[in-house]
Amino acid sequence: AAADPAGVGVDAAAERAFTMPEVRDAANEGRLLEVFGAGTAAVICPVNEIFYEGASVNVPTGAGAGPVASSLWKKLSDIQYGRTASDWAVAV
C-alpha cells in the first residue's frame, strides 16, 4: 500500500477480513490504535470499547475519536458541507 494514500495519518493500509480474536489480541499486545465505523449517515463513529465473549476489549483512544478517524471525519464532512470540492458531491 502507498504511504498515507488518503492523507489521514496512516503510513500503510490494508483491506482484509479480521476476527474478534485478532482485535482482542492486538488490544492485549498494545497494537490496537483505534476503532471506528464509517457510513453515509453517521460519517465516522468512534468505538472505545467492544464486548466480546463476556470480556471488555478497550480501545486506547478513549471516548473520543483517534487521529485517523478525526482526520477522515474532517475530510468527509468538508466534502459533505461543500468546503472542499469533490466528485462525490454536487452542489444543488
Backbone as a printed PyTorch tensor [residue, N CA C, xyz], in Angstrom:
tensor([[[  0.8400,  -1.1900,   0.0000],
         [  0.0000,   0.0000,   0.0000],
         [  0.8780,   1.2430,   0.0000]],

        [[  0.3830,   2.2990,  -0.6050],
         [  1.1280,   3.5470,  -0.6810],
         [  1.1630,   4.2240,   0.6880]],

        [[  2.2200,   4.9980,   0.9310],
         [  2.3270,   5.7300,   2.1890],
         [  1.2340,   6.7850,   2.2660]],

        [[  0.4030,   6.7100,   3.2950],
         [ -0.6830,   7.6520,   3.5750],
         [ -1.4520,   8.0540,   2.3170]],

        [[ -2.0310,   7.0900,   1.6030],
         [ -2.6870,   7.3960,   0.3260],
         [ -3.8600,   8.3620,   0.4420]],

        [[ -4.5510,   8.3800,   1.5680],
         [ -5.7010,   9.2750,   1.7280],
         [ -5.3510,  10.5440,   2.4920]],

        [[ -4.1040,  10.6610,   2.9320],
         [ -3.7040,  11.8380,   3.6840],
         [ -4.3510,  11.9290,   5.0520]],

        [[ -4.5420,  10.7890,   5.7180],
         [ -5.2100,  10.7850,   7.0270],
         [ -4.3020,  10.2920,   8.1520]],

        [[ -2.9970,  10.2890,   7.9470],
         [ -2.0850,   9.9270,   9.0200],
         [ -1.7810,   8.4520,   9.1370]],

        [[ -1.9990,   7.6930,   8.0800],
         [ -1.7220,   6.2620,   8.0910],
         [ -0.6170,   5.9870,   7.0810]],

        [[  0.4790,   5.3760,   7.5460],
         [  1.5930,   5.0960,   6.6450],
         [  1.2650,   4.0010,   5.6440]],

        [[  0.5120,   3.0040,   6.0630],
         [  0.1400,   1.9020,   5.1760],
         [ -1.2310,   1.3990,   5.5840]],

        [[ -1.9750,   0.9600,   4.6150],
         [ -3.3150,   0.4500,   4.9020],
         [ -3.5300,  -0.8290,   4.1250]],

        [[ -4.3330,  -1.6990,   4.6950],
         [ -4.6990,  -2.9400,   4.0150],
         [ -6.1740,  -3.1820,   4.2760]],

        [[ -6.8600,  -3.6630,   3.2790],
         [ -8.2550,  -4.0230,   3.4470],
         [ -8.3490,  -5.5310,   3.4590]],

        [[ -8.8610,  -6.0880,   4.5600],
         [ -8.9940,  -7.5320,   4.6840],
         [ -9.9770,  -7.8510,   5.7960]],

        [[-10.4660,  -9.0470,   5.7870],
         [-11.3230,  -9.5060,   6.8780],
         [-10.4540,  -9.7420,   8.1140]],

        [[-11.0210,  -9.5100,   9.2840],
         [-10.3060,  -9.7970,  10.5260],
         [-11.2880, -10.4230,  11.5040]],

        [[-10.7470, -11.0370,  12.5270],
         [-11.5900, -11.7250,  13.5050],
         [-11.5360, -10.9980,  14.8490]],

        [[-12.5300, -11.2390,  15.6710],
         [-12.5300, -10.6500,  17.0110],
         [-11.3540, -11.1470,  17.8510]],

        [[-10.9390, -12.4180,  17.7460],
         [ -9.7280, -12.7980,  18.4780],
         [ -8.5090, -11.9660,  18.0700]],

        [[ -8.4080, -11.6030,  16.7830],
         [ -7.3010, -10.7370,  16.3490],
         [ -7.3810,  -9.3650,  16.9980]],

        [[ -8.5970,  -8.8070,  17.0620],
         [ -8.7870,  -7.4910,  17.6760],
         [ -8.4350,  -7.5630,  19.1650]],

        [[ -8.9500,  -8.5870,  19.8440],
         [ -8.6690,  -8.7640,  21.2760],
         [ -7.1610,  -8.9000,  21.5130]],

        [[ -6.4960,  -9.7360,  20.7170],
         [ -5.0610,  -9.9420,  20.8880],
         [ -4.2760,  -8.6610,  20.6210]],

        [[ -4.6800,  -7.9240,  19.5910],
         [ -3.9960,  -6.6570,  19.2860],
         [ -4.1410,  -5.6770,  20.4450]],

        [[ -5.3320,  -5.6280,  21.0600],
         [ -5.5370,  -4.7480,  22.2150],
         [ -4.6570,  -5.1870,  23.3770]],

        [[ -4.6330,  -6.4800,  23.6470],
         [ -3.8230,  -7.0020,  24.7550],
         [ -2.3340,  -6.7680,  24.5530]],

        [[ -1.8910,  -6.7430,  23.2920],
         [ -0.4670,  -6.5560,  22.9690],
         [ -0.1080,  -5.0980,  22.7240]],

        [[ -1.0660,  -4.1860,  22.8510],
         [ -0.7910,  -2.7650,  22.6400],
         [ -0.6950,  -2.3620,  21.1760]],

        [[ -1.1900,  -3.2030,  20.2750],
         [ -1.1170,  -2.9050,  18.8460],
         [ -2.3940,  -2.2820,  18.2980]],

        [[ -3.4710,  -2.2860,  19.0630],
         [ -4.7380,  -1.7100,  18.6190],
         [ -4.6920,  -0.2090,  18.8690]],

        [[ -4.7690,   0.5720,  17.8110],
         [ -4.6200,   2.0250,  17.9320],
         [ -5.9460,   2.7620,  17.9950]],

        [[ -6.8970,   2.3700,  17.1510],
         [ -8.2150,   2.9800,  17.1950],
         [ -9.1920,   2.1290,  16.4060]],

        [[-10.4660,   2.3270,  16.6970],
         [-11.5360,   1.6060,  16.0170],
         [-12.6380,   2.6140,  15.7260]],

        [[-13.1700,   2.5620,  14.5080],
         [-14.3010,   3.4240,  14.1900],
         [-15.1210,   2.7790,  13.0890]],

        [[-16.3760,   3.1740,  13.0450],
         [-17.2540,   2.7620,  11.9630],
         [-17.4540,   3.9500,  11.0440]],

        [[-17.7340,   3.6700,   9.7880],
         [-17.9720,   4.7390,   8.8210],
         [-19.2030,   4.3950,   8.0040]],

        [[-19.9710,   5.4110,   7.6830],
         [-21.1680,   5.1980,   6.8850],
         [-21.7230,   6.5110,   6.3900]],

        [[-22.7440,   6.4280,   5.5890],
         [-23.3100,   7.6180,   4.9760],
         [-23.9130,   8.5660,   6.0070]],

        [[-24.7520,   8.0700,   6.8890],
         [-25.4360,   8.9380,   7.8420],
         [-24.5560,   9.3000,   9.0350]],

        [[-23.8400,   8.3470,   9.5610],
         [-23.0360,   8.5810,  10.7630],
         [-21.6940,   9.2280,  10.4520]],

        [[-21.2730,   9.2010,   9.2210],
         [-19.9590,   9.6540,   8.7580],
         [-18.8860,   8.8240,   9.4500]],

        [[-18.4320,   9.2280,  10.6280],
         [-17.4250,   8.4840,  11.3900],
         [-17.9210,   8.3630,  12.8290]],

        [[-17.9020,   7.1550,  13.3490],
         [-18.3530,   6.9290,  14.7200],
         [-17.2670,   6.1680,  15.4750]],

        [[-16.5620,   6.8450,  16.4050],
         [-15.5010,   6.1720,  17.1480],
         [-16.0600,   5.1030,  18.0880]],

        [[-15.2690,   4.0640,  18.2940],
         [-15.6170,   2.9710,  19.2070],
         [-14.5540,   2.9570,  20.2960]],

        [[-14.9940,   2.9950,  21.5590],
         [-13.9980,   2.9940,  22.6320],
         [-13.9650,   1.6980,  23.4230]],

        [[-14.9630,   0.8260,  23.1840],
         [-14.9830,  -0.4400,  23.9180],
         [-15.8240,  -1.4430,  23.1340]],

        [[-15.3620,  -2.6870,  23.1200],
         [-16.0840,  -3.7700,  22.4570],
         [-16.2450,  -4.8980,  23.4730]],

        [[-17.4520,  -5.4180,  23.5990],
         [-17.6700,  -6.5730,  24.4650],
         [-17.6210,  -7.8240,  23.6070]],

        [[-16.7460,  -8.7620,  23.9850],
         [-16.5580,  -9.9910,  23.2190],
         [-16.3620, -11.1470,  24.1760]],

        [[-17.1740, -12.1590,  24.0330],
         [-17.1140, -13.3620,  24.8640],
         [-17.0500, -13.0280,  26.3540]],

        [[-17.9180, -12.1050,  26.7780],
         [-18.0370, -11.7640,  28.1890],
         [-16.9520, -10.8690,  28.7400]],

        [[-16.0590, -10.3970,  27.8970],
         [-14.9810,  -9.5250,  28.3610],
         [-14.9740,  -8.2260,  27.5590]],

        [[-14.4230,  -7.2160,  28.1650],
         [-14.3240,  -5.9120,  27.5220],
         [-12.9830,  -5.7710,  26.8110]],

        [[-13.0300,  -5.3530,  25.5520],
         [-11.8160,  -5.0330,  24.7930],
         [-11.7720,  -3.5170,  24.7160]],

        [[-10.8190,  -2.9110,  25.3930],
         [-10.7230,  -1.4560,  25.4240],
         [ -9.9010,  -0.9430,  24.2590]],

        [[-10.3770,   0.1440,  23.6760],
         [ -9.6810,   0.8060,  22.5710],
         [ -9.0000,   2.0400,  23.1620]],

        [[ -7.6960,   2.2080,  22.9480],
         [ -6.9390,   3.2360,  23.6640],
         [ -7.3080,   4.6800,  23.3610]],

        [[ -8.1360,   4.9610,  22.3570],
         [ -8.4820,   6.3530,  22.0700],
         [ -9.4760,   6.9050,  23.0740]],

        [[-10.0230,   6.0660,  23.9340],
         [-10.9660,   6.5320,  24.9350],
         [-12.3000,   6.8850,  24.3170]],

        [[-12.9700,   7.8780,  24.8860],
         [-14.3150,   8.2340,  24.4350],
         [-14.3070,   9.0280,  23.1320]],

        [[-13.2050,   9.6750,  22.7980],
         [-13.1420,  10.5000,  21.5880],
         [-12.6210,   9.7270,  20.3970]],

        [[-12.5660,  10.4070,  19.2750],
         [-12.0360,   9.8060,  18.0580],
         [-10.5140,   9.8890,  18.0610]],

        [[ -9.8730,   8.8890,  17.4740],
         [ -8.4260,   8.8880,  17.3450],
         [ -7.9860,   9.7680,  16.1850]],

        [[ -6.6860,   9.8660,  15.9470],
         [ -6.1820,  10.7790,  14.9150],
         [ -6.6120,  10.4130,  13.4880]],

        [[ -6.6940,   9.1460,  13.1610],
         [ -7.1020,   8.7550,  11.8060],
         [ -8.5890,   9.0290,  11.6100]],

        [[ -9.4170,   8.6140,  12.5720],
         [-10.8550,   8.8580,  12.4790],
         [-11.1510,  10.3550,  12.4420]],

        [[-10.4600,  11.1390,  13.2440],
         [-10.6750,  12.5880,  13.2600],
         [-10.3250,  13.2180,  11.9190]],

        [[ -9.2130,  12.8210,  11.3580],
         [ -8.7910,  13.3550,  10.0690],
         [ -9.7630,  12.9550,   8.9630]],

        [[-10.1780,  11.6990,   8.9740],
         [-11.1180,  11.2230,   7.9670],
         [-12.4730,  11.9110,   8.1220]],

        [[-12.9410,  12.0970,   9.3630],
         [-14.1960,  12.8060,   9.6040],
         [-14.1370,  14.2170,   9.0280]],

        [[-13.0290,  14.9170,   9.2660],
         [-12.8980,  16.2860,   8.7530],
         [-12.9400,  16.2950,   7.2360]],

        [[-12.2000,  15.3970,   6.6080],
         [-12.1910,  15.3460,   5.1400],
         [-13.5870,  15.0540,   4.5810]],

        [[-14.2800,  14.0880,   5.1580],
         [-15.6160,  13.7340,   4.6690],
         [-16.6340,  14.8370,   4.9340]],

        [[-16.6080,  15.4330,   6.1180],
         [-17.5850,  16.4840,   6.4110],
         [-17.3040,  17.7370,   5.5740]],

        [[-16.0500,  18.0160,   5.2820],
         [-15.7350,  19.1410,   4.3930],
         [-16.3320,  18.9240,   3.0020]],

        [[-16.3080,  17.6900,   2.5300],
         [-16.9370,  17.3710,   1.2410],
         [-18.4530,  17.5060,   1.3570]],

        [[-19.0380,  16.9360,   2.4170],
         [-20.4910,  16.9830,   2.6020],
         [-21.0250,  18.4070,   2.6510]],

        [[-20.3190,  19.2980,   3.3240],
         [-20.7960,  20.6620,   3.5100],
         [-20.2550,  21.6360,   2.4670]],

        [[-19.5840,  21.1190,   1.4310],
         [-19.1410,  21.9540,   0.3240],
         [-17.9210,  22.8040,   0.6050]],

        [[-17.2110,  22.5360,   1.6860],
         [-16.0000,  23.2880,   1.9900],
         [-14.8290,  22.8190,   1.1420]],

        [[-14.9280,  21.5880,   0.6070],
         [-13.9240,  21.0120,  -0.2760],
         [-14.6270,  20.4570,  -1.5020]],

        [[-14.1450,  20.8310,  -2.6710],
         [-14.7350,  20.3260,  -3.9110],
         [-14.4320,  18.8370,  -4.0630]],

        [[-15.3930,  18.0980,  -4.5810],
         [-15.2080,  16.6630,  -4.7670],
         [-16.1950,  16.1480,  -5.7880]],

        [[-15.8090,  15.0860,  -6.5040],
         [-16.7250,  14.4240,  -7.4200],
         [-17.7950,  13.6550,  -6.6450]],

        [[-17.6270,  13.4840,  -5.3410],
         [-18.5870,  12.7600,  -4.5100],
         [-19.8500,  13.5650,  -4.2480]],

        [[-19.7670,  14.8810,  -4.3440],
         [-20.9040,  15.7400,  -4.0100],
         [-21.1190,  16.7540,  -5.1320]],

        [[-22.3690,  17.0430,  -5.3900],
         [-22.7230,  18.0170,  -6.4100],
         [-23.5600,  19.1010,  -5.7590]],

        [[-23.1780,  20.3450,  -5.9650],
         [-23.9490,  21.4680,  -5.4150],
         [-25.3080,  21.5290,  -6.0870]],

        [[-26.3380,  21.7430,  -5.2850],
         [-27.7110,  21.8040,  -5.8200],
         [-28.2390,  23.2200,  -5.6680]]])
